[in-house]
Amino acid sequence: MTHLISIIIPIYNTEKYLRQCLESISKQTLADFEAICIDDGSTDSSPAILDAFAAEDNRLKVVHKQNEGYGAAINTGLKIASGSYIGIVEPDDYVEPDMYEVLHDSAKANSFPDIVKGAYWRVLNADSPQQEIKPANYLHRIKEVDRPFKLDEDAEFLYHHPSIWSAIYKKSFLDDSGIRMPEIPGAGWADNPWMMETLLKAQSIVYVDECLYFYRETIPGSSSIVKDPSIIYNRWFDMDKIVKDNAPVSPIVLEGHYNRGCAYLMELRDKFGTTDNTLKKAMKRMAQKIDTKIVTESRNIRPEYKKAFFSTKSPWSWTWYRAKRKLSLK
């Protein structure tokens, strides 16, 4: 039996939030969907919660498997999925009741594009007295709304969180393009290359300018803070390979890609310092892969990101850029 949408939920030890997530999916106003819950070897009560929900709602399908990480869980779901479109929901997040109806209606109105993407709510300091809910930074910033476009027409998404779960992806597009989630131990920022590959290869993207997904961006006491700098630079290298493999790529796409590289250089410097030789070499390699001319001339790359790039590239590079900038201001 085929469905309009298959929603894949990769689960690993998220008992605290899982009920809210599953309830939000069960309450979807779109009737024709399946939710594929991949229990990736959870050791808490998540498996029991999943089985209880599935017993009450036959649209929820549960797969219990050994732990292999986020990417393998998503790919297991993709093998099973029968939907024309694929959605992804993180088990510590939740969605608006009409999220998938809104996205699918937009797909239908626009001749079923490769990707339909919405905006999302940022849940800050989740479930604490300090909790705040704010809209995604790209809300009202995407030029093309409710009509198909390609990434080389508007690359604004590349300047923001990958937010791969705020979209639905045509299953045939993923299959024909050979797109699967990178299988990296743990989570490992697999969303970065997925974002780049899907957006870059899509022949048609439609954006819905509404917040439809609740993303727990910060959780007090969370252990999800990246402790391994290689996750940051290796995911950027993965994205860079995707960009190079799909050359020629438009200047606005390259600018967005290099913006992320510069931002990650600043994050690596600020969080991990520059004394470790392996990290220093990786950062140098990143800087060498970034086009100096594009960074220099960009009006979209923030000054602090540019500083991180030029300071990493060489001792004299930042001095050169500052001198050039002063001349350009005269």
Steps between C-alpha positions, in 0.01 A plus 500: 500500500636840404452817699528871429778544756728271699627668819826348624580537871846379611488427874775442752434544873255791481237381747461848650365655180382207291133501603459866406667434165280200417182674616572793269539261208187301585300825501596593143210635293642319198338158521708304251844456650715240670742566784801268497654494847853362499607397849878510464583272792354718776573387856239719676121474483481629140432152350204443734361847425524431127327165524218647711437778250511261204241279668263799508577646157566265207657782300805468728740224400778406741835346413728391784863464393850504643665837547674620183450876516273767358587454132446124503166549679379746235615271219320205658185712492558594136517131403159438657328825400211477255414871495526721194673750728735453796496702820744478792414580861748502789357317803568789739306741279131534408295640213196716432182292441474618138869485408481218249168608357642848433817362340316244289241755386788718384655204318171430322451867407849515348503183288674290765850651528805315630493683835240698692650681797341702778637702789512395865473615859822521704432368851770654720571381856238235443273393785655743746367822654718684248346330196452725197353417163625706208462462123776363278746764391407449135126567548397777255854500352455256212428697184312227320182400682233253383660452162772263375861618490851352501778561749697709252208747493480542878761343731380659826450158662877445496548783752286331766458182701464201263147440641459193279191400700302810394459354151355213304701336221360320197595135541566450129736802506701350786512160332585627151770730642647227718457713811526327836589627846875474572557219750722655765540363854247668731333800340814674379332791320383276215238766426768728352584291190135391466394864486761587239440198279120522499483876441775497238362208299135604518358627173208660684470631856186660640511703819202546734555808719344356816649353820375141511756312712615547861876447530647473850806703414634526854421268788638586846750235609511340155803286416458568128770770486767398250814388681684367195618770259542245221119479474491868402779508244431156351137588431612816322744292294208268414298800380795634305535169317131510409543853364807402299334182369209709370710770334450744345316659791367856494685777689210551742510133601878517546461814710251325730723194523808707581302698757437175689868411469605835645241466779632154586857631506393756758317232701803271494730780610274624777399160641818299457786750460778456247770316694417146385703417187232276344239772542736770368568296185130437445417868538780593258364250252153649533634851440690383193179360350313830547524755220666817633347719229145391579550556873665839446223631276205345686245730662329202662787341692519658845819694592581270791481198269729672251747573778504133601565402137780748431665440838504127429619531143833666586653748749507780245161426340290678764732804488466506121120480518475780759721723287294422189175570687627838621595594145156398372332722758686814383 
